[in-house]
Amino acid sequence: MFGIVRPCTHRLSEGLRTEWMAHLCGLCLALRADHGQFARIVTNYDGLIVSVLTEAQTGAMPAGRRTAGPCPLRAMRTAPVAMGEGARLAAAVSLVLASAKVRDHVADRDGLLARRPVAAAARRVAAGWDRAGARTGAALGFDTALLVDAVDRQTGIETLAGPGTPLLTVTEPTETATAAAFAHTAVLAGKPQNAAPLAEAGRLFGRLAHLLDAVEDREADAASGAWNPLTVTGTSLTEARRLCDDALHGVRLALREVEFTDGALVHVLLAHELRRSVDRAFGTSSCSHQGLQVPEGMLSPDASFGPPPGNPYGPTPGNPYGPTPGNPYGPTPGGPAAPPPPRPPRDRRGLIAGCLVWAGLACTCQLCCGSFEDPWSRERREAPCQSCGDCCEACNCCGQCGEGCCCCGDSCGCDC
């Protein structure tokens, strides 16, 4: 799974989390239905935004959902998934862009792709994805040649780039590709007036995707000698962060011009989660799920480490030698006189089925966020990290500015 918009489930309300998973699973199943099982490997977090944008303009309808069967990535549970033209467009775009990513790795001779037989096989797979994406795109009235042309120009631009080359010259092909994909969601939704602002939002989203990928891979590319736009053009992290912040602001301004029927999920993903993606890439913030959990008594009033205030060796408040409150000879709660009620029997999974469910929970991060069903005993369990300092609990007000916006901790107004 790749992509820059990876929301923590704690930051989505129950309804938005269900919607987000519906689009993610809808993209995966659309890839399987149109292009076979192997195509599902290109499922990504950013591709589903195309599906989200399409539905946000038309509004969710019962005909746009179907109940999918059990899946290991959903802990073997059924779920409603998105279907229709938005999911199919997301699948076509994901195939073409994944093909570009494969060819880019082949050109950079990354890992096993440095070997000619492996590189040749990868090229054949990428060419097959291009053709498959073109077929689906043509059925939806979308010319994927725009994406392929942008990707092909990327190699030539990178070859000519050097110190002093403007960084935005390198990101232009990605911007063009994502702008075309975002704009076509307006065509599918029957709202051509949204095409221009969505193209602008898509262009800036593509810039962010390219820049954040470069920032995250900068050290690894330097160690391996791989091509990196920041290193080649001599762009500092400070300048890259400025460009990212400008793009974030531009995305929000562009989305204000789009007429949405229900833009709550779009707002959360492209206004709030996109900023968190930038912060994560530059290391300026992180989800407190991974933070150090300090016992309450270990912190002094000013939140620094140290002993609790007062004399730790002083007498215990009250009379430590007084009688124990209540009847010390009475039955102990939960003891023989008050046995706990028997636990209802549970339908336990076998070893193999439980291992499959565990793998699905781990891959979808449910083991570290929120609550989940034990893979074997089916008991409800809480994940180890339950407090998220920067999370937005039950944020359903976004997009309903007439009633106020909770802003999910970003301190933005309703015009964001």
C-alpha positions in Angstrom: 0.0 0.0 0.0 1.5 3.3 -1.1 0.2 6.9 -0.9 0.6 10.1 1.0 -2.9 10.4 2.6 -2.9 7.7 5.2 -5.4 8.8 7.9 -5.3 7.2 11.4 -8.7 5.6 12.2 -8.9 7.6 15.4 -9.2 10.8 13.4 -12.2 9.7 11.5 -15.7 9.4 13.0 -17.5 6.1 12.7 -19.4 7.3 9.6 -16.4 8.7 7.8 -14.3 5.7 8.7 -16.9 3.5 7.1 -17.0 5.7 4.0 -13.2 5.7 3.7 -13.0 1.9 3.9 -15.9 1.6 1.4 -13.9 3.6 -1.2 -10.6 1.7 -0.4 -12.3 -1.7 -0.7 -14.2 -0.5 -3.8 -11.0 0.4 -5.5 -9.5 -3.0 -4.7 -12.6 -4.9 -5.9 -12.9 -2.7 -9.1 -9.3 -3.7 -9.9 -10.1 -7.4 -9.5 -13.4 -7.2 -11.4 -11.9 -5.4 -14.5 -8.3 -6.6 -14.5 -7.9 -9.8 -12.4 -6.5 -10.7 -9.0 -3.0 -9.6 -9.6 -4.0 -6.0 -10.4 -5.2 -5.6 -6.8 -1.5 -5.1 -5.9 -1.8 -1.5 -7.2 -4.5 -0.6 -4.6 -3.3 2.6 -3.0 -4.5 5.3 -0.5 -4.3 8.2 -2.9 -6.2 6.5 -5.8 -9.3 6.2 -3.7 -9.5 10.0 -3.5 -10.7 9.9 -7.2 -13.6 7.7 -6.1 -14.3 10.0 -3.1 -14.4 13.1 -5.2 -16.8 11.6 -7.7 -19.3 10.5 -5.0 -18.9 13.8 -3.1 -20.2 15.7 -6.1 -23.2 13.4 -6.7 -24.0 12.3 -3.1 -24.0 8.8 -1.8 -26.8 6.7 -3.2 -27.9 3.1 -2.4 -27.1 2.1 -5.9 -23.5 3.1 -5.3 -22.9 0.6 -2.6 -22.9 -3.2 -2.4 -22.1 -5.6 0.4 -18.8 -7.4 -0.2 -18.0 -10.8 1.3 -15.5 -11.5 4.1 -11.9 -10.4 3.5 -8.8 -11.0 5.7 -8.0 -7.3 5.6 -11.4 -6.6 7.2 -11.0 -9.3 9.9 -13.1 -11.7 7.8 -16.1 -9.4 8.0 -18.5 -8.2 5.3 -18.7 -4.5 4.6 -20.4 -2.0 2.2 -18.1 -1.0 -0.6 -18.2 1.7 -3.3 -19.0 0.7 -6.8 -19.6 2.5 -10.1 -17.8 4.9 -12.3 -15.8 6.6 -9.5 -14.3 3.4 -8.4 -13.5 2.3 -11.9 -11.8 5.6 -12.7 -9.8 5.3 -9.6 -8.8 1.8 -10.7 -7.7 3.0 -14.2 -5.7 5.9 -12.8 -4.0 3.6 -10.2 -3.0 1.1 -12.9 -1.4 3.7 -15.1 0.4 5.5 -12.2 1.6 2.2 -10.7 2.9 1.4 -14.2 4.9 4.6 -14.1 6.2 3.9 -10.7 7.5 0.5 -11.9 9.2 2.0 -14.9 10.7 4.6 -12.7 12.2 1.9 -10.4 13.5 0.0 -13.5 15.2 3.2 -14.8 16.8 3.8 -11.4 17.8 0.1 -11.2 16.4 -0.3 -7.7 17.1 -3.5 -5.9 16.2 -6.6 -7.9 15.2 -4.4 -10.8 19.0 -3.9 -11.5 19.0 -7.5 -12.9 18.0 -7.6 -16.6 15.6 -10.6 -16.5 13.7 -9.0 -13.6 13.6 -5.6 -15.2 12.3 -7.1 -18.5 9.5 -8.9 -16.6 8.7 -5.7 -14.7 8.4 -3.8 -18.0 6.0 -6.3 -19.4 3.8 -6.0 -16.3 3.9 -2.2 -16.6 2.9 -2.3 -20.2 0.0 -4.6 -19.4 -1.2 -2.2 -16.7 -1.0 0.6 -19.2 -3.2 -1.2 -21.7 -5.7 -2.3 -19.0 -5.9 1.2 -17.6 -6.5 2.6 -21.1 -9.4 0.1 -21.7 -11.2 1.1 -18.5 -10.5 4.8 -19.1 -11.9 4.7 -22.6 -15.1 3.1 -21.3 -15.4 6.1 -18.9 -14.5 8.7 -21.5 -11.1 9.3 -19.9 -8.0 9.4 -22.2 -5.2 7.8 -20.1 -2.8 8.8 -22.9 -2.6 12.1 -20.9 -1.2 10.2 -18.0 1.2 8.1 -20.1 2.5 11.1 -21.9 3.1 12.9 -18.6 5.0 9.9 -17.2 7.1 9.5 -20.4 8.1 13.2 -20.2 9.3 12.7 -16.6 12.3 10.6 -17.6 13.5 13.2 -20.1 13.1 16.0 -17.6 15.0 14.1 -14.9 17.8 13.5 -17.4 18.2 17.2 -18.2 17.8 18.4 -14.6 20.8 19.6 -12.6 21.8 22.1 -10.0 19.7 25.3 -10.3 16.9 23.6 -12.2 13.6 24.8 -10.7 12.0 22.0 -8.6 8.6 22.7 -10.1 10.0 21.8 -13.5 10.6 18.3 -12.2 7.2 18.0 -10.6 5.2 19.2 -13.7 4.5 15.8 -15.3 3.0 14.5 -12.0 0.9 17.6 -11.6 -0.5 17.3 -15.1 -1.4 13.7 -14.6 -3.3 14.2 -11.3 -5.0 17.3 -12.6 -6.5 15.4 -15.5 -7.7 12.6 -13.1 -9.3 15.0 -10.6 -11.0 17.1 -13.4 -12.6 14.0 -14.9 -14.5 13.3 -11.7 -16.6 16.4 -12.5 -17.4 14.9 -15.9 -18.5 11.6 -14.3 -20.6 13.5 -11.8 -22.3 15.6 -14.4 -20.9 18.9 -13.0 -18.6 20.4 -15.6 -18.4 23.7 -13.7 -16.3 21.8 -11.1 -13.7 20.7 -13.6 -11.4 23.8 -13.4 -11.1 24.0 -9.6 -10.7 20.3 -9.3 -7.9 20.4 -12.0 -6.2 23.0 -9.9 -6.6 20.9 -6.7 -5.3 17.9 -8.6 -2.3 19.7 -9.9 -1.2 20.8 -6.4 -2.0 17.4 -5.0 0.4 15.9 -7.6 3.1 18.4 -6.6 2.7 17.4 -3.0 2.9 13.7 -3.8 6.1 14.2 -5.8 7.7 16.4 -3.2 6.8 14.3 -0.2 8.1 11.2 -1.9 11.4 13.0 -2.6 11.6 14.2 1.0 10.9 10.8 2.5 13.4 9.0 0.2 16.1 11.7 0.4 18.4 9.9 2.8 17.9 6.4 1.3 18.5 7.7 -2.2 21.7 9.4 -1.1 22.9 6.2 0.5 22.1 4.1 -2.6 23.1 6.8 -5.2 19.5 6.9 -6.6 18.1 9.9 -8.4 16.4 12.4 -6.1 15.0 15.7 -7.2 16.0 17.6 -4.1 19.6 16.4 -4.3 20.0 16.9 -8.0 18.5 20.4 -8.1 20.2 21.4 -4.9 16.9 22.3 -3.3 17.0 22.7 0.5 14.4 21.1 2.8 13.3 24.6 3.8 12.5 25.5 0.3 10.7 22.2 -0.2 8.6 22.8 2.9 7.7 26.3 1.6 6.5 24.8 -1.7 4.5 22.1 0.2 2.8 24.7 2.4 1.9 26.8 -0.6 0.4 23.8 -2.3 -1.6 22.9 0.8 -3.1 26.4 0.8 -3.8 26.2 -2.9 -5.7 22.9 -2.5 -7.9 24.4 0.2 -8.6 27.5 -1.9 -9.5 25.3 -5.0 -11.8 23.1 -3.0 -13.8 26.2 -1.9 -14.8 26.7 -5.5 -16.1 23.1 -6.0 -19.9 22.4 -5.6 -20.1 19.3 -3.4 -23.3 17.5 -2.4 -21.5 16.0 0.6 -17.9 17.1 0.9 -17.2 16.0 4.5 -14.8 13.2 3.6 -13.1 15.2 0.9 -12.5 18.0 3.5 -11.0 15.7 6.0 -8.7 14.0 3.5 -7.5 17.0 1.5 -7.7 19.7 4.1 -6.6 18.0 7.3 -5.0 14.7 6.5 -2.9 16.2 3.7 -1.4 18.7 6.1 -0.6 15.8 8.5 1.1 14.0 5.6 3.4 17.0 5.1 4.1 17.3 8.8 4.9 13.6 8.9 7.3 13.7 6.0 9.2 16.7 7.4 9.2 15.2 10.9 7.5 18.2 12.5 4.7 16.2 14.1 3.6 12.6 14.6 0.6 10.7 15.9 0.8 10.3 19.6 0.0 6.6 19.2 3.8 6.2 18.7 4.7 8.6 21.5 6.0 7.7 24.9 3.3 6.9 27.3 4.4 8.1 30.7 2.6 7.0 33.9 0.7 9.9 35.5 2.7 9.8 38.8 6.0 10.1 36.9 5.3 13.6 35.7 5.6 16.7 37.8 3.0 19.5 37.5 5.1 21.2 34.8 5.1 18.0 32.7 8.7 17.2 33.4 10.1 14.0 34.8 10.6 13.9 38.5 9.2 12.8 41.8 5.7 13.9 42.7 5.4 17.1 44.8 5.6 16.9 48.5 7.6 14.7 50.8 7.6 11.2 49.5 8.9 10.0 52.9 6.2 11.7 55.0 3.4 9.9 56.8 0.5 8.5 54.8 -2.5 10.8 55.0 -5.1 9.5 57.5 -4.5 6.8 60.2 -2.7 3.9 58.5 -3.3 1.7 61.6 -7.1 2.3 61.8 -9.7 -0.3 61.1 -10.4 -1.2 57.4 -13.6 0.5 56.3 -16.5 -1.9 56.1 -16.7 -5.4 57.4 -13.3 -7.1 57.0 -15.0 -10.5 57.7 -17.6 -10.1 55.0 -17.5 -11.9 51.7 -14.9 -10.6 49.3 -16.5 -9.2 46.2 -16.1 -11.8 43.5 -15.0 -14.4 46.1 -16.7 -17.7 46.9 -19.8 -15.9 48.2 -20.2 -14.0 44.9 -18.9 -16.0 42.0 -18.6 -14.2 38.7 -21.2 -15.0 36.1 -20.0 -17.6 33.6 -18.6 -16.2 30.4 -20.7 -17.1 27.3 -19.1 -19.7 25.0 -17.4 -18.2 21.9 -17.0 -19.7 18.5 -13.2 -19.8 18.3 -11.3 -19.8 15.0 -8.8 -22.4 14.1 -5.1 -21.8 13.9 -4.9 -21.1 10.2 -8.0 -18.9 10.0 -6.9 -16.9 13.1 -3.4 -16.3 11.5 -5.1 -15.0 8.4 -7.2 -12.7 10.3 -4.3 -11.5 12.4 -2.3 -10.7 9.2 -5.3 -8.7 8.0 -5.5 -6.7 11.2 -1.8 -6.0 11.2 -1.8 -4.9 7.5 -4.7 -2.5 8.2 -3.2 -1.1 11.4 -6.2 -2.2 13.4 -3.9 -3.9 16.0 -2.5 -0.5 17.0 -5.5 1.8 16.5 -9.0 1.5 18.0 -10.6 -1.7 19.0 -10.6 -5.0 17.2 -11.9 -8.6 17.4 -9.3 -11.1 18.7 -8.3 -13.2 15.7 -8.8 -16.5 17.5 -11.2 -16.0 20.5 -13.3 -13.3 18.8 -13.3 -11.3 22.0 -13.4 -7.6 21.7 -10.0 -6.1 22.5 -8.7 -2.5 22.8 -5.5 -1.6 20.9 -2.4 -0.7 23.0 -2.6 2.9 21.9 -5.9 4.6 22.7 -5.0 8.2 23.2 -4.2 10.3 20.2 -3.3 13.9 21.0 -3.9 15.2 17.5 -6.9 13.2 16.6 -10.3 14.5 15.8 -13.0 12.4 17.4 -16.4 12.2 15.7 -15.8 15.0 13.3 -18.9 15.1 11.2 -19.4 18.9 11.2 -16.7 19.6 8.5 -18.5 20.9 5.5 -21.5 22.1 7.5 -20.1 25.5 8.2 -23.6 26.9 9.0 -23.4 25.0 12.2 -19.7 25.6 12.9 -16.7 23.5 12.2 -14.7 21.6 14.8 -11.6 22.1 12.6 -10.1 18.8 13.8 -7.4 20.6 15.8 -6.1 22.5 12.9 -7.5 25.9 14.0 -8.9 26.6 10.6 -12.1 28.4 9.9 -15.1 27.3 8.0 -13.5 28.8 4.8 -10.7 26.2 4.9 
